Amino acid sequence: MTTKVTLRQKPISKGRKSLYLDFYPPILNQAGQPTRREFLGIYVFEKPKNPTEKEHNKQSTLLGEQIRQKWENQLNKPEIYTDYEKEQLRRKERGEHDFVAYFKKLAGKRYGSNHDNWVSAYHHLIDFTKGALKFAELDQRLCNDFKEFLMTSKSHRSEKETISQNTALSYFNKFKAALKQAYKDGYLPDDLNAKVAPIKPLETHRNFLTLDELNLLAQTECRSPLMKKVALFSALTGLRFSDIKNLTWNRIEAVDGQGYFIQFTQQKTKGTERLPISDQAFGLMGERGAPDEKVFKGLNYSAYENGHLKDWILQAGITKEITFHCFRHTYATLQLSSGTDIYTVSKMLGHRELKTTQIYTKIIDQAKRDAAGKIKLTF
């Protein structure tokens, strides 16, 4: 709302009038109280008797008007800016905000394993910035410096290990996504995301188990029955460790004539999607508990539990380097090998882009090439 400032007069002693400003609506004075008056300490003669008094009135009134105009301009300053100037002022103000806090807020809006990935990226951003970074300080050079920082960063799980290039790629992609959103939200004057090149991915070798090897594991005892159960559950459903750990009974649904489903919340739409699971996978869950109770109680990732996993694999006579995530790879590979189309497998794995699933087709193609070379004739 525009504040109107009017120059007024109030009679005082000796035939004089004091000049004051009338504000509408009222403004706050120095004590924080609303007021409509501001006396200027200037007076005029009510009935000037000579040229000197007339000149005094003229100069006093002129000074009062200058003060009035200054007040009005100051109080209504935003109104004299163009829309472009107002936007520039808003951007300048937002430039003082903290990008690290903004990144943390974005991470809080993510779910599941994607949330975990954002949180890990956030911790590396804290390492790089020492906990604070103004939007105004963000530029192309700083973004590239953070990229180089990630390429040599130590893992938060072990200070002796450097994070892999593909892990650094994942964290930097989260950083770029935050830059893109910050530009949309008006915190950045330029789209830095578009100006900064991503980290190049390295071709990775994804180990998986054959169906025979998976059956061997199912028939082999493990010192941690819970780890055995969730590993086989991952191979039957394609779920990640974090998703299995957080799985509660209220997300498990049984539909007459259709089988069992796990309900998932989509990150973008917040809508629910159902993942069908086999009877065997459901059987591994055990007896149904309370709605908010964890399906696999007591499940934690640790070096101790990981040791049980490695011992179990060796006991089964499997010499491949197998981590827990390989059971998810196994699910994808066995599904494609058995003829399930890649689009369906992509949906079952929860991939947002089909190209993420296409890596498994390369595994299948390699397996076919290896199989073709096993038949040799002697002439």
MIRO-921057 format. One record per residue (C-alpha): residue number from 1; residue in three letters; x, y, z. Coordinates in nm, 3 decimals, padded with zeros to 5 digits. Layout:
<recs>
REC  numi  torba        x        y        z
REC   NUM    ALA        X        Y        Z
...
</recs>
This chain:
<recs>
REC  numi  torba        x        y        z
REC     1    MET   00.000   00.000   00.000
REC     2    THR   00.125   00.351  -00.085
REC     3    THR   00.189   00.584   00.210
REC     4    LYS   00.068   00.941   00.155
REC     5    VAL   00.277   01.216   00.318
REC     6    THR   00.124   01.563   00.360
REC     7    LEU   00.292   01.881   00.486
REC     8    ARG   00.070   02.046   00.747
REC     9    GLN   00.084   02.337   00.996
REC    10    LYS  -00.006   02.362   01.365
REC    11    PRO  -00.044   02.697   01.545
REC    12    ILE   00.210   02.762   01.820
REC    13    SER   00.310   03.071   02.025
REC    14    LYS   00.391   03.424   01.905
REC    15    GLY   00.181   03.409   01.588
REC    16    ARG   00.376   03.118   01.441
REC    17    LYS   00.287   02.777   01.296
REC    18    SER   00.498   02.463   01.331
REC    19    LEU   00.542   02.249   01.018
REC    20    TYR   00.485   01.875   01.049
REC    21    LEU   00.431   01.570   00.827
REC    22    ASP   00.103   01.378   00.826
REC    23    PHE   00.136   01.008   00.730
REC    24    TYR  -00.150   00.797   00.605
REC    25    PRO  -00.162   00.515   00.684
REC    26    PRO   00.041   00.558   01.007
REC    27    ILE   00.408   00.458   01.019
REC    28    LEU   00.613   00.319   01.308
REC    29    ASN   00.823   00.565   01.506
REC    30    GLN   01.161   00.489   01.668
REC    31    ALA   00.985   00.334   01.967
REC    32    GLY   00.802   00.096   01.736
REC    33    GLN   00.466   00.266   01.793
REC    34    PRO   00.233   00.370   01.509
REC    35    THR   00.220   00.746   01.449
REC    36    ARG   00.075   00.984   01.193
REC    37    ARG   00.285   01.290   01.280
REC    38    GLU   00.648   01.392   01.249
REC    39    PHE   00.730   01.752   01.355
REC    40    LEU   01.013   01.906   01.153
REC    41    GLY   01.134   02.174   01.398
REC    42    ILE   01.052   02.438   01.135
REC    43    TYR   00.804   02.719   01.173
REC    44    VAL   00.643   02.991   00.958
REC    45    PHE   00.480   03.320   01.053
REC    46    GLU   00.102   03.306   01.048
REC    47    LYS   00.083   03.673   00.928
REC    48    PRO   00.425   03.784   00.795
REC    49    LYS   00.475   04.159   00.862
REC    50    ASN   00.776   04.239   00.647
REC    51    PRO   00.983   04.106   00.351
REC    52    THR   01.219   03.921   00.590
REC    53    GLU   00.937   03.722   00.746
REC    54    LYS   00.786   03.657   00.403
REC    55    GLU   01.124   03.524   00.276
REC    56    HIS   01.154   03.311   00.592
REC    57    ASN   00.812   03.157   00.524
REC    58    LYS   00.910   03.088   00.164
REC    59    GLN   01.236   02.912   00.254
REC    60    SER   01.083   02.719   00.546
REC    61    THR   00.794   02.595   00.331
REC    62    LEU   01.036   02.494   00.054
REC    63    LEU   01.251   02.301   00.304
REC    64    GLY   00.943   02.133   00.451
REC    65    GLU   00.830   02.027   00.104
REC    66    GLN   01.175   01.880   00.028
REC    67    ILE   01.162   01.680   00.351
REC    68    ARG   00.808   01.564   00.272
REC    69    GLN   00.914   01.448  -00.075
REC    70    LYS   01.214   01.261   00.067
REC    71    TRP   00.996   01.081   00.321
REC    72    GLU   00.740   00.985   00.060
REC    73    ASN   01.006   00.851  -00.175
REC    74    GLN   01.167   00.654   00.106
REC    75    LEU   00.843   00.501   00.232
REC    76    ASN   00.724   00.410  -00.117
REC    77    LYS   01.064   00.313  -00.255
REC    78    PRO   00.958  -00.025  -00.400
REC    79    GLU   00.687   00.150  -00.598
REC    80    ILE   00.934   00.359  -00.799
REC    81    TYR   01.119   00.052  -00.932
REC    82    THR   01.036  -00.117  -01.258
REC    83    ASP   00.938  -00.486  -01.253
REC    84    TYR   01.287  -00.573  -01.379
REC    85    GLU   01.451  -00.370  -01.100
REC    86    LYS   01.228  -00.534  -00.840
REC    87    GLU   01.328  -00.879  -00.968
REC    88    GLN   01.696  -00.783  -00.954
REC    89    LEU   01.652  -00.670  -00.593
REC    90    ARG   01.482  -00.999  -00.505
REC    91    ARG   01.764  -01.196  -00.670
REC    92    LYS   02.024  -00.993  -00.480
REC    93    GLU   01.844  -01.062  -00.154
REC    94    ARG   01.815  -01.433  -00.231
REC    95    GLY   02.184  -01.440  -00.322
REC    96    GLU   02.257  -01.391   00.047
REC    97    HIS   02.070  -01.713   00.135
REC    98    ASP   02.261  -02.034   00.213
REC    99    PHE   02.286  -02.289  -00.069
REC   100    VAL   02.390  -02.567   00.171
REC   101    ALA   02.070  -02.523   00.374
REC   102    TYR   01.873  -02.513   00.049
REC   103    PHE   02.036  -02.841  -00.062
REC   104    LYS   01.946  -03.002   00.271
REC   105    LYS   01.584  -02.896   00.225
REC   106    LEU   01.575  -03.054  -00.123
REC   107    ALA   01.725  -03.374   00.018
REC   108    GLY   01.446  -03.387   00.276
REC   109    LYS   01.187  -03.404  -00.001
REC   110    ARG   01.337  -03.723  -00.147
REC   111    TYR   01.236  -04.074  -00.051
REC   112    GLY   01.396  -04.418  -00.011
REC   113    SER   01.740  -04.484  -00.154
REC   114    ASN   01.728  -04.157  -00.350
REC   115    HIS   01.698  -03.971  -00.019
REC   116    ASP   01.998  -04.162   00.118
REC   117    ASN   02.198  -04.066  -00.190
REC   118    TRP   02.106  -03.698  -00.152
REC   119    VAL   02.204  -03.706   00.215
REC   120    SER   02.543  -03.856   00.129
REC   121    ALA   02.595  -03.585  -00.134
REC   122    TYR   02.494  -03.325   00.127
REC   123    HIS   02.764  -03.448   00.370
REC   124    HIS   03.030  -03.416   00.100
REC   125    LEU   02.900  -03.066   00.019
REC   126    ILE   02.947  -02.976   00.388
REC   127    ASP   03.304  -03.110   00.372
REC   128    PHE   03.372  -02.888   00.071
REC   129    THR   03.202  -02.569   00.193
REC   130    LYS   03.271  -02.607   00.568
REC   131    GLY   02.894  -02.586   00.618
REC   132    ALA   02.795  -02.260   00.448
REC   133    LEU   02.787  -02.119   00.094
REC   134    LYS   02.591  -01.816  -00.027
REC   135    PHE   02.408  -01.841  -00.358
REC   136    ALA   02.593  -01.526  -00.464
REC   137    GLU   02.922  -01.716  -00.427
REC   138    LEU   02.818  -01.990  -00.668
REC   139    ASP   02.980  -01.968  -01.008
REC   140    GLN   03.113  -02.200  -01.275
REC   141    ARG   03.460  -02.215  -01.123
REC   142    LEU   03.332  -02.314  -00.780
REC   143    CYS   03.109  -02.584  -00.932
REC   144    ASN   03.405  -02.734  -01.115
REC   145    ASP   03.612  -02.716  -00.796
REC   146    PHE   03.343  -02.920  -00.618
REC   147    LYS   03.352  -03.171  -00.903
REC   148    GLU   03.727  -03.214  -00.859
REC   149    PHE   03.680  -03.237  -00.483
REC   150    LEU   03.436  -03.528  -00.522
REC   151    MET   03.676  -03.715  -00.751
REC   152    THR   03.926  -03.742  -00.465
REC   153    SER   03.688  -03.750  -00.165
REC   154    LYS   03.722  -04.014   00.103
REC   155    SER   03.428  -04.238   00.181
REC   156    HIS   03.240  -04.151   00.499
REC   157    ARG   03.226  -04.522   00.576
REC   158    SER   03.603  -04.562   00.563
REC   159    GLU   03.863  -04.283   00.558
REC   160    LYS   04.105  -04.521   00.385
REC   161    GLU   03.886  -04.554   00.075
REC   162    THR   03.818  -04.294  -00.194
REC   163    ILE   03.465  -04.293  -00.335
REC   164    SER   03.436  -04.444  -00.682
REC   165    GLN   03.403  -04.228  -00.992
REC   166    ASN   03.045  -04.346  -01.043
REC   167    THR   02.959  -04.259  -00.683
REC   168    ALA   03.113  -03.915  -00.735
REC   169    LEU   02.904  -03.889  -01.053
REC   170    SER   02.588  -03.967  -00.856
REC   171    TYR   02.666  -03.706  -00.588
REC   172    PHE   02.756  -03.440  -00.845
REC   173    ASN   02.431  -03.509  -01.033
REC   174    LYS   02.244  -03.427  -00.712
REC   175    PHE   02.444  -03.103  -00.689
REC   176    LYS   02.355  -03.018  -01.050
REC   177    ALA   01.988  -03.096  -00.984
REC   178    ALA   01.997  -02.852  -00.690
REC   179    LEU   02.153  -02.585  -00.914
REC   180    LYS   01.878  -02.637  -01.172
REC   181    GLN   01.605  -02.606  -00.908
REC   182    ALA   01.771  -02.299  -00.753
REC   183    TYR   01.767  -02.129  -01.095
REC   184    LYS   01.395  -02.208  -01.133
REC   185    ASP   01.328  -02.074  -00.783
REC   186    GLY   01.506  -01.748  -00.861
REC   187    TYR   01.806  -01.792  -00.633
REC   188    LEU   02.053  -01.798  -00.923
REC   189    PRO   02.061  -01.546  -01.211
REC   190    ASP   02.205  -01.806  -01.451
REC   191    ASP   02.144  -02.175  -01.514
REC   192    LEU   02.477  -02.299  -01.380
REC   193    ASN   02.362  -02.659  -01.420
REC   194    ALA   02.363  -02.618  -01.799
REC   195    LYS   02.711  -02.462  -01.794
REC   196    VAL   02.882  -02.730  -01.584
REC   197    ALA   02.970  -03.064  -01.744
REC   198    PRO   02.881  -03.379  -01.548
REC   199    ILE   03.132  -03.641  -01.433
REC   200    LYS   03.176  -03.910  -01.698
REC   201    PRO   03.055  -04.256  -01.593
REC   202    LEU   03.287  -04.556  -01.590
REC   203    GLU   03.172  -04.882  -01.740
REC   204    THR   03.118  -05.113  -01.446
REC   205    HIS   03.119  -05.489  -01.424
REC   206    ARG   02.805  -05.606  -01.248
REC   207    ASN   02.838  -05.948  -01.095
REC   208    PHE   02.528  -06.162  -01.072
REC   209    LEU   02.434  -06.515  -00.978
REC   210    THR   02.303  -06.777  -01.213
REC   211    LEU   01.984  -06.961  -01.119
REC   212    ASP   02.191  -07.268  -01.026
REC   213    GLU   02.413  -07.056  -00.797
REC   214    LEU   02.108  -06.895  -00.639
REC   215    ASN   01.963  -07.239  -00.567
REC   216    LEU   02.296  -07.344  -00.415
REC   217    LEU   02.275  -07.049  -00.177
REC   218    ALA   01.914  -07.133  -00.089
REC   219    GLN   02.030  -07.482   00.012
REC   220    THR   02.336  -07.358   00.209
REC   221    GLU   02.317  -07.258   00.575
REC   222    CYS   02.425  -06.909   00.679
REC   223    ARG   02.545  -06.798   01.024
REC   224    SER   02.297  -06.510   00.992
REC   225    PRO   01.956  -06.656   00.894
REC   226    LEU   01.821  -06.302   00.863
REC   227    MET   02.090  -06.200   00.612
REC   228    LYS   02.023  -06.515   00.409
REC   229    LYS   01.651  -06.444   00.410
REC   230    VAL   01.678  -06.081   00.294
REC   231    ALA   01.943  -06.163   00.030
REC   232    LEU   01.716  -06.424  -00.128
REC   233    PHE   01.424  -06.181  -00.091
REC   234    SER   01.622  -05.922  -00.290
REC   235    ALA   01.697  -06.177  -00.562
REC   236    LEU   01.324  -06.259  -00.585
REC   237    THR   01.200  -05.899  -00.582
REC   238    GLY   01.485  -05.675  -00.704
REC   239    LEU   01.455  -05.455  -00.396
REC   240    ARG   01.755  -05.266  -00.259
REC   241    PHE   01.885  -05.325   00.093
REC   242    SER   01.754  -04.987   00.214
REC   243    ASP   01.404  -05.057   00.079
REC   244    ILE   01.398  -05.400   00.243
REC   245    LYS   01.521  -05.258   00.574
REC   246    ASN   01.244  -04.996   00.580
REC   247    LEU   00.968  -05.231   00.463
REC   248    THR   00.669  -05.236   00.700
REC   249    TRP   00.366  -05.465   00.702
REC   250    ASN   00.121  -05.191   00.608
REC   251    ARG   00.285  -05.185   00.264
REC   252    ILE   00.218  -05.554   00.201
REC   253    GLU  -00.110  -05.629   00.027
REC   254    ALA  -00.274  -05.959  -00.062
REC   255    VAL  -00.532  -05.954  -00.344
REC   256    ASP  -00.762  -06.251  -00.403
REC   257    GLY  -00.680  -06.420  -00.730
REC   258    GLN  -00.384  -06.188  -00.800
REC   259    GLY  -00.127  -06.266  -00.532
REC   260    TYR   00.088  -06.037  -00.322
REC   261    PHE   00.198  -05.677  -00.376
REC   262    ILE   00.426  -05.419  -00.214
REC   263    GLN   00.296  -05.060  -00.222
REC   264    PHE   00.546  -04.788  -00.316
REC   265    THR   00.519  -04.410  -00.317
REC   266    GLN   00.640  -04.248  -00.637
REC   267    GLN   00.887  -03.966  -00.573
REC   268    LYS   00.757  -03.721  -00.835
REC   269    THR   00.380  -03.772  -00.828
REC   270    LYS   00.354  -03.892  -00.466
REC   271    GLY   00.110  -04.151  -00.605
REC   272    THR   00.127  -04.516  -00.502
REC   273    GLU   00.241  -04.798  -00.726
REC   274    ARG   00.219  -05.171  -00.657
REC   275    LEU   00.509  -05.411  -00.712
REC   276    PRO   00.390  -05.771  -00.752
REC   277    ILE   00.600  -06.031  -00.569
REC   278    SER   00.605  -06.410  -00.587
REC   279    ASP   00.461  -06.651  -00.332
REC   280    GLN   00.817  -06.756  -00.243
REC   281    ALA   00.914  -06.394  -00.173
REC   282    PHE   00.608  -06.351   00.048
REC   283    GLY   00.694  -06.673   00.231
REC   284    LEU   01.035  -06.532   00.326
REC   285    MET   00.864  -06.251   00.520
REC   286    GLY   00.737  -06.482   00.792
REC   287    GLU   00.434  -06.419   01.010
REC   288    ARG   00.255  -06.089   00.954
REC   289    GLY   00.311  -05.830   01.225
REC   290    ALA   00.150  -05.499   01.324
REC   291    PRO   00.089  -05.247   01.040
REC   292    ASP   00.380  -05.019   01.133
REC   293    GLU   00.613  -05.303   01.232
REC   294    LYS   00.922  -05.377   01.022
REC   295    VAL   00.892  -05.694   00.812
REC   296    PHE   01.258  -05.784   00.868
REC   297    LYS   01.319  -05.673   01.226
REC   298    GLY   01.676  -05.618   01.344
REC   299    LEU   01.817  -05.577   00.992
REC   300    ASN   02.126  -05.354   00.982
REC   301    TYR   02.414  -05.313   00.742
REC   302    SER   02.750  -05.365   00.910
REC   303    ALA   03.092  -05.515   00.846
REC   304    TYR   02.993  -05.797   01.082
REC   305    GLU   02.681  -05.887   00.882
REC   306    ASN   02.871  -05.841   00.557
REC   307    GLY   03.119  -06.101   00.684
REC   308    HIS   02.834  -06.350   00.728
REC   309    LEU   02.728  -06.279   00.370
REC   310    LYS   03.076  -06.351   00.231
REC   311    ASP   03.117  -06.668   00.437
REC   312    TRP   02.777  -06.794   00.318
REC   313    ILE   02.869  -06.740  -00.046
REC   314    LEU   03.202  -06.920  -00.001
REC   315    GLN   03.029  -07.209   00.180
REC   316    ALA   02.810  -07.254  -00.128
REC   317    GLY   03.125  -07.289  -00.341
REC   318    ILE   03.072  -06.960  -00.527
REC   319    THR   03.398  -06.775  -00.598
REC   320    LYS   03.251  -06.461  -00.757
REC   321    GLU   03.287  -06.127  -00.577
REC   322    ILE   02.928  -06.087  -00.457
REC   323    THR   02.795  -05.796  -00.254
REC   324    PHE   02.438  -05.755  -00.133
REC   325    HIS   02.354  -05.529  -00.429
REC   326    CYS   02.446  -05.815  -00.663
REC   327    PHE   02.121  -05.987  -00.563
REC   328    ARG   01.934  -05.697  -00.723
REC   329    HIS   02.152  -05.741  -01.034
REC   330    THR   02.069  -06.111  -01.023
REC   331    TYR   01.695  -06.037  -01.023
REC   332    ALA   01.726  -05.811  -01.329
REC   333    THR   01.955  -06.048  -01.518
REC   334    LEU   01.744  -06.359  -01.453
REC   335    GLN   01.426  -06.175  -01.551
REC   336    LEU   01.573  -06.065  -01.886
REC   337    SER   01.729  -06.408  -01.944
REC   338    SER   01.390  -06.572  -01.896
REC   339    GLY   01.230  -06.350  -02.160
REC   340    THR   01.073  -06.068  -01.956
REC   341    ASP   01.076  -05.751  -02.169
REC   342    ILE   01.310  -05.471  -02.065
REC   343    TYR   01.030  -05.219  -02.009
REC   344    THR   00.863  -05.446  -01.751
REC   345    VAL   01.195  -05.515  -01.578
REC   346    SER   01.265  -05.140  -01.567
REC   347    LYS   00.930  -05.077  -01.398
REC   348    MET   00.986  -05.363  -01.153
REC   349    LEU   01.325  -05.221  -01.055
REC   350    GLY   01.178  -04.872  -01.013
REC   351    HIS   01.413  -04.716  -01.267
REC   352    ARG   01.305  -04.371  -01.382
REC   353    GLU   01.479  -04.407  -01.718
REC   354    LEU   01.496  -04.710  -01.946
REC   355    LYS   01.865  -04.648  -02.019
REC   356    THR   01.944  -04.737  -01.656
REC   357    THR   01.805  -05.086  -01.718
REC   358    GLN   01.979  -05.127  -02.054
REC   359    ILE   02.308  -05.204  -01.880
REC   360    TYR   02.164  -05.547  -01.801
REC   361    THR   02.109  -05.624  -02.169
REC   362    LYS   02.487  -05.597  -02.215
REC   363    ILE   02.530  -05.857  -01.940
REC   364    ILE   02.286  -06.088  -02.118
REC   365    ASP   02.461  -06.036  -02.452
REC   366    GLN   02.797  -06.119  -02.292
REC   367    ALA   02.650  -06.432  -02.132
REC   368    LYS   02.523  -06.542  -02.473
REC   369    ARG   02.866  -06.487  -02.629
REC   370    ASP   03.030  -06.686  -02.351
REC   371    ALA   02.775  -06.967  -02.399
REC   372    ALA   02.836  -06.976  -02.776
REC   373    GLY   03.209  -07.030  -02.717
REC   374    LYS   03.154  -07.332  -02.493
REC   375    ILE   03.061  -07.562  -02.781
REC   376    LYS   03.381  -07.666  -02.958
REC   377    LEU   03.426  -07.936  -03.218
REC   378    THR   03.742  -08.138  -03.278
REC   379    PHE   03.819  -08.192  -03.645
</recs>
